[in-house]
Amino acid sequence: MAVVIKPAAAWMSEFVAIATPPTAARDRAAQALCDTVGVMLAGAVEPAAMIARSAFDSGANNTCRILGRPERAGAGDAALANGVAAHALDYDDMCFVSLAHPSCALVPAVLAAGELVGASGRSVLDGYVVGFEIECRLGAVMNPRHYHERGWHCTSSIGTVGAAAAASRVLGLDGSATAHAIGIAASAACGLKENIGAMVKPLHAGLAARNGIMAARLAQAGFTASERAIDGPQGYLAAMDSQQPPSALAEAIGDLGSRWEILDTGITVKLYPSCAATHPPLDILLELVRRHRIADDDILAIDVEVDSMTPRLLIHECPATGLEAKFSMPFCAAAAAVFGPPGVDTFDVSHIRDSRVQRLMPLVTLRANATFDDAQPLSQACVSVRLRDGRTVSARVDGARGYPGRLTDEELHAKFLACAQRSLDQRAATAALAAVRAIERADDIRSITSAFTPERDANQLLSKHP
């Protein structure tokens, strides 16, 4: 008798529809949502986010909030706008299994879906968790070739499917409809690494969020997809040039619901608004500067050793824009030596052109050390600083602040408030933090998202629309 193998989308959709995430997984999701709402509010005033908002109609009569703004939009447009804002500063989290920035697509998708139906905070968190797990299983099979060799940007190419799964859960789709949503999302997934360093990179997050919720809503309305859209001979895995064959996905998804990647691998929360590959070297350099009281004009050379993956990400030796500077080890190291820990304003063009930064950038050498490759990607770094007085000081690190260890609540909340005050006043930012911390207790997510609108503009809007 022939053995009938269930399509991958069907296996995944059953998990998405009925899984009960453990409390610890919801806690991690709540931390990710808090972090992402903060960086979304910070990114809302960035040019990429403002341009994205200008491309669609918005108004008070629409359902879903655009964070940091008084206007609203339809679910898809709100998800796109919030996704662009979440990734505009490269301050959002990432995952070393999917090789994606998960939350910048998942959070906009679950918030928009939640606002559509008045979902509870717990339902929104559960949607985030199942979407995260689907992304990780796909990433484990598809990478590293999908990302490193073929040029796909996983935040969108994998994140679209994760966002569809997450939105499907929040909207309450059953297993059959969820399978169709996943199949629809597979045909909507894209994202090219060639656009890293341009505005299109944050657009990838917005498109993933928008296409994910679109796929879920289409499936909810009865739209269908091939049952083999993920693992068929001309399906998603084959077209995306997966590292492993489609048959390998069966093993990868076999432990869905019994093992939680969000707990095993976790989420990397950023303390600096730059590519995650810069963070271990920056942690070392900042500590060396502090410990040895190094002034920027004391420095003759900065040597940075990293794993083989890092130089393939940090592609801009001489950045001309703030977006390029986020993927430049010479700039990040030089700016850290001159200005201290990088913040949002560090990547202003005026800082790139600063004479002290310009002097130091050519003195920064980035090179791969193959012995670092056996460890977790982007976790190993050794930095040596040669000084005018003849000394050379150096240190090595395993991981960065925020990964593998979690940020403390104090660190996370400080980051949130600093980010939120780019869109909200201090009182409103504090209220937004209190709201997002209470998400799991919320009966209706709209009681939480209402805190993410500028109070002044919101009052003006209410006066015009009583």
N, C-alpha and C positions, 0 to 999 in steps of 0.2 A: 504494500500500500504506500502510495506517495505521501511524503511528509509535507504538510502545508505550513509554510512559514509566514507568520503574521507580518504585514508591512510595518516598517519602523515607525511610521507616523501613528499607526494604531496603538502600538506599545506605548509610545510617548504620550499620546493623548489620554490614555487610561490613567496614567500617572498624574497628568496635569489636572484632570477633572476630579479625582477623588483622593489624592494624597493628603495626608495630615502632617504638615511639617512639625518637628519637635519645637519646644519652646526656645531652645538655644538657637535654632535656625531663624526663628522669628526675631530674636534679639539681634542677630547679626544683620538681618534685613532692616530692622528699625534703625540701627546705626548707619547703614548704607543710605537709607532714605534721608536721615538727618543730614548727613554729609552732603548728599546730592542736592537737596533743597537749598542748602547754603551756597554751594558753588553755582547753582542755577540762578539764585538771586544776584550773585556777583557777576555772572556772565550776561545777565539780562541787559546791561548797559554797554556791552561790547558791540563794535560795529557789525560783526557777523550776525548777532542776534537781532539787532535793529533792522538790518536789511531783510532778514528772513521774515520778520513780522510785517514788513511793508509789502510782501508779495501775496498776501491774502486779506480777505475782508474780516474785520473783527468788530465787535460791538457788545453792548450790554445785554442784548437779547440772546446771545449765544450761551452755551451751557458751561464751557470749561474755561478755567482760569489760565491766564498766561502769568506765570509767577513774576512778581516784581512790577507788574503793570496793572493799570485799572481796567483795560479792555479785556474782553473774553473772545473766544473763538469756538468753532466746532471742534469736536474731539480730535480729529486728525490734524488740523492746523495747530491746535494748542499743543499737541504732542510734538509736532515738528518744531515749533517755536521754543518750547521748553527743552527739547533735546539739543538744539543748537546752543542755547544758553548754557546748558549743563556741561557741554564739552568745549565751549569757546575759549576757556582759559587753560585747558588741559590740567585742571585742578581736581578733576573727578577721579574716582577709584578705578582700579583695574584688577584683572584676574589672570594668574599665570597658567591656568589650564586652558581657558578659552582663548587666551592672548587677546582679549577684548577689554574695552572699558564697559563693564556690564550695566552700571547703574544709570548712565546718561541716556540709555534707551529704555531700560526697564522702568525706571521711576516715572518718566513722562507718560509712558504707556499705561501703567497701573493707576496713576492719578487721573488721567483723562477717562479711563474706563470706570473708575470709581465714582467720578463726578457724574457720569452719565446715569448711573443706576443708584446712586446714593449708597454705595457699598460701605461696609464697616471698615474700620482701620485694620482689623485682623484679616479681613478678606483681601485687602490691598497688600498686606505683608505676605500672605500666603501666595498671592499671585506673583509677587517678586521672587519668592523662594523657588517656586516651580519653574519659572522662566530662567532663573540663574542655573538651576540644575540641568535643564535641557541644553543651554549654551555650553556648559562644561562637558557634557557627554559628546556633543558634536565636536567641540574643540579638541578633545582628547583623541578623536579619530582623525580629524582633518589636518591637524598641525603636526610638525612644523612646516611641512611643504606648502600648505595652503597660504600661510602668512609670509614665510620667509622667501620662498622661491617663486611663487606665482603672483605675488603682489596684491593679494586680497587684504583689505582692512577689516579685521574680524569684528570690530565694533558694529559694523553694518552687515557684513556678509553672514555672520553668525548671529549677531544681535537682533536682526529682523525676525528670525525664527523664535528666539527667546522672547522677544516682545509680543509676538503673536500668542505664544503659549501663556504668558503672563496675563495679557488682556483677556484671553479666553476664560481663564480661571475667574477673574474678577467679574466678568459679565455673566458667569454662570452657565457657560456652554457645556453640553454633555460630551462624552467621549467622541461620538461620531462627528459632531460639528467641530470639535477641537482638532480632530484629524484633518478635516478639510481646511481649517484655518492654518495649520502648519504647512499643508501643501500649497496653499495660496501664498503664504509668506516665502516659501522656497523660491517661487518665481519672481518675487519682489526684492530679493536680497542682492546687494551689490556692495560697492565701496572699494576704491582703488588707492593703494598706498602711494602712488605717484602724486596724489593730492595732499599728502602730509606736508604741513608747513603753509598751507593755503586755507582760505575760509571753507573750502569744501570738506576739510576734515571734520569740523564740528557739524557740518551739514549731514555727514554720514550718520551721526547719532540721531539727529532729527528725523531723517528719512527712515531709519530703523524703527523708531518709536511710531511714526505716522503709519508706515506700511504694516507694522505689527497690529495696531489697533484696527486699521482698515481690513486686514485679513480676518480678524476675529469678527468684526461686524458683518462682513460679507458672508462668512460662514454661518453666523447667527441668522441671517436672512435667507439662507438656503443655497448659497453659492457653493459649488463643488470643485474639488481638485482631484487629481489622480491619487489613488491610494498608495502608489509607488513614487510619489513626487520626491521623496527624500532618498530612497535607496534603489530606485529603478535603474536600468542600464543607461538611461539618458536623464537621470534625475539629478538632484541637488549635489550629492556627494561626488558623482562622476563629473559633472560639469565644473564643480569648484576645485577639481584636482586634489581630492582628499589624499592625505598621506597613506591611509590604510583603505582597503576595499570596503564597499558597503556592507559586506558580511561582518566586518569587525564591529559595526555599530550595534549589532545584536548583543554582543558581549558587553559593550560599553553601557548600554541602557538596561542591562539585566539586573543591576542593583539599584535602580531608581526606587526610592521609597525606603530602602533599607540602609543605604549609605548616603550621606549628605555632604556634597562637595563644599558647600558653603561653610561647613564646620571643619572638614579635613584640610582643605587648601585655604579657604577663607578669601577675604577681599583685602586688597591693598589700598589703604586710605592714604592720600597724599598730604604731606605737610608743605610741599612746595608746588607752585603752579607751573610745572615743567614736566617733560617726559619722565616717566618712572625710572628709566635707565640712568638718569642723572642723580638720583636720590642717594644711593649708597656712597658715591664719591663726594657728594655735597656734605653728607653727614660727617665724613672723615675730615674734609677740608675745614669745615666750620669748627670742628673740635680742635684741630691742629692750630688754627688761628687763635682760638680762645686760649688754649692751654699754653701756647708759646708766645702769646701777645704779638702776633705778627701783623705788621702794617703792610699795606699793599705795595709800597715802594721798597720793602725789604726783599721782595720775591724776585728771584732770577729765573726760576723754572718750576713748573708744576707737572709732574708725571702721573698719569692716571692709568692704572691697569684694571682691566675689566674682562668679562667673559666674551666669547666670540659673537654673541648676539648683539651686544650693546653698540658696537660701531656701525652695525647695520641699521640701527634706529637713529643714532645721533649723526645725522647726515649733513648738517650745516656747519662748516668750519668758520665761515665768515658771514654770519647772518645779517640781513639787511632789514628785516622786520621783526616785530615781537613774536609772531607766530614761528618764524624760523629760529629765533633765539631759544625757544623752548626745546628745540632739538639740536642744540649746539653745546657740546661739553666745554669748548673754549670760552664761550660767553658765560655759561652758568658758573663755571669755576672763577672766572675773572670777576664777575659781578658779585659773587659771594665774598671774595677777598676784599672787594672795595666797599660794598654796601651791607654785608652781613646776610642773614638768612633771606633767601629770595621770597618776595611777596608778589602780589598782583602787579604793583607799580614798577617792580624791577624790570619788567619786560617792555617798558616804554622805549620808544626809539631814542629818546634823549639819553637813556642809560647805555644803549648800544654804542652811541657815538661819544660817550664820555671818554676823555683822553686817558684816564687811568685804566679803564676797561680795554681801550684800544691798545694800550701798551702791553697789558697782560695776556690778551688773547693769543698772540703768536707764541707765547711762552708755554702754552698748555699743550701737552702731548697726550693723545689717547691711543692706547694700544691694547690688543687682545692678548690674554694669557690663557692658553688652552687648558691649563691645569684647573681653571675656575669652572670649566664647562660641566663638570660632574655634579655641581650643586644646582640649586634652584635657579632658573634663568633670572638674570638682572639682580642677583642678590650679592654677588661677590665684587669687592673692589679693594684696591690698594692705592694709596695716594702718597707721593713723596714730594716735598716742597724744598727746593734748594734756595738758600738765603744768602744775602750779601756778606754776612759775617762768616761765611764758610761752612755753616751747619747745614745738614740735610735732615729734616724731620719727616717721619712717615708713620703710617698706621694702616691696618687692614680691618675690614668689617664684613660681617656675614648678615646681610639683610639691611633694611632701612627702618627708620622710625615709622611706625604704621604697618610694618610687615617684616617678619612674620608675627611679631607681637602687635596687639591692638593698641590704638591710641587710648589714652585715659579719657574718661568723660570730660575732664577739664580741658584737655587739648582739643577734643572734638568740638566742644561748645565754644571755646575761644575762636577756633577757625570759623565756625558757623556765624558768630556775631560779627567778626571782621568782614566776612563775605557779604552777609545780609545787609550791612550798612552801606553797601554800594547802591542798593535800591530802596532801602527803608531807612527811616530815622531810627535813632537808638531805641526809643520806646517800642516802636513797631517791631524792630529786630528781636528785642527781648521777648515780646509777645509771640513772635513766630517760633522762636526756640522752644518756649513753653508748650506751644501747640504741637509741634512736631514730636516732642518728647512724650506727648500723651496719645500718640496715634493709636496704639493698640487698644486703648479704652474707648475709642470713638465709635459711636453707633453709626455715624454718617461721616464719611471722609470730607464732605463739604464743610463740616464744622472746623476741620483742620485747615483746609486750603484757603478758607476765608481770611486766615491770618497772614497770607502771603501777598496781599495787595497793599500798595502804599496807602496809608490812612488818609493823607491829604487828597490824593487823587480819587480815592474811593468815595470820600465825602462829596467831592465835586460831582462825581458821577451820579451818586444817589440824589443830589439836589436837582439834577437834570432829568432823572428817571425815577420819580417817586413811586 
